[in-house]
Amino acid sequence: MYINAKKMNLSNIQNENSLYNFITIIKSVNSIFAGLYEIALKRDIYKNIDILLIFDLIKLFQNHL
């Protein structure tokens, strides 16, 4: 479903909203992980670097636990 939405260029998928939503949700579980990746996301956006896909961030979080 995510891949289909990305192909359709839906704004909530194309930009960083899904990443920020996930980071906000996991703050209560692991605030250090969430804080680090929020800073990294903001840095990448500011420097115009390709940002992680939501799948990648979820996998990183799963491996971190």
C-alpha positions as CSV (number, residue, x, y, z in Angstrom):
1,M,0.0,0.0,0.0
2,Y,2.8,2.4,0.9
3,I,4.6,1.7,-2.4
4,N,1.4,2.3,-4.3
5,A,0.9,5.6,-2.5
6,K,4.5,6.7,-3.2
7,K,4.0,5.9,-6.9
8,M,0.9,8.1,-6.9
9,N,2.9,11.0,-5.5
10,L,0.6,11.5,-2.5
11,S,1.9,14.5,-0.4
12,N,1.8,12.6,2.9
13,I,4.0,9.9,1.5
14,Q,6.3,12.0,-0.7
15,N,7.5,14.3,2.0
16,E,8.7,13.6,5.5
17,N,5.3,13.6,7.3
18,S,5.3,9.8,7.7
19,L,8.8,9.9,9.2
20,Y,7.9,12.6,11.6
21,N,4.7,10.8,12.6
22,F,6.7,7.6,13.3
23,I,9.3,9.5,15.3
24,T,6.6,11.1,17.4
25,I,4.9,7.8,18.1
26,I,8.1,6.1,19.2
27,K,9.3,8.9,21.5
28,S,7.3,7.3,24.4
29,V,9.1,4.0,23.8
30,N,12.6,5.2,23.2
31,S,13.1,9.0,23.4
32,I,16.9,8.8,22.7
33,F,16.4,6.9,19.4
34,A,13.6,9.2,18.4
35,G,15.6,12.3,19.2
36,L,18.6,11.2,17.3
37,Y,16.7,10.4,14.2
38,E,14.6,13.6,14.4
39,I,17.8,15.6,14.4
40,A,19.2,13.5,11.5
41,L,16.0,14.0,9.5
42,K,16.0,17.7,10.0
43,R,19.7,17.9,9.1
44,D,19.1,15.9,5.9
45,I,16.2,18.0,4.9
46,Y,18.2,21.2,5.5
47,K,21.2,19.9,3.5
48,N,18.9,18.6,0.8
49,I,20.1,15.0,1.2
50,D,17.9,12.1,0.4
51,I,15.9,11.1,3.5
52,L,15.2,7.6,4.7
53,L,12.1,5.8,3.6
54,I,9.7,5.0,6.4
55,F,10.5,1.3,5.9
56,D,14.2,2.0,6.6
57,L,13.4,3.9,9.7
58,I,11.1,1.2,11.0
59,K,13.8,-1.5,10.3
60,L,16.4,0.6,12.1
61,F,14.1,1.0,15.1
62,Q,13.3,-2.8,15.2
63,N,17.0,-3.6,15.1
64,H,17.7,-1.1,17.8
65,L,15.3,-2.8,20.2
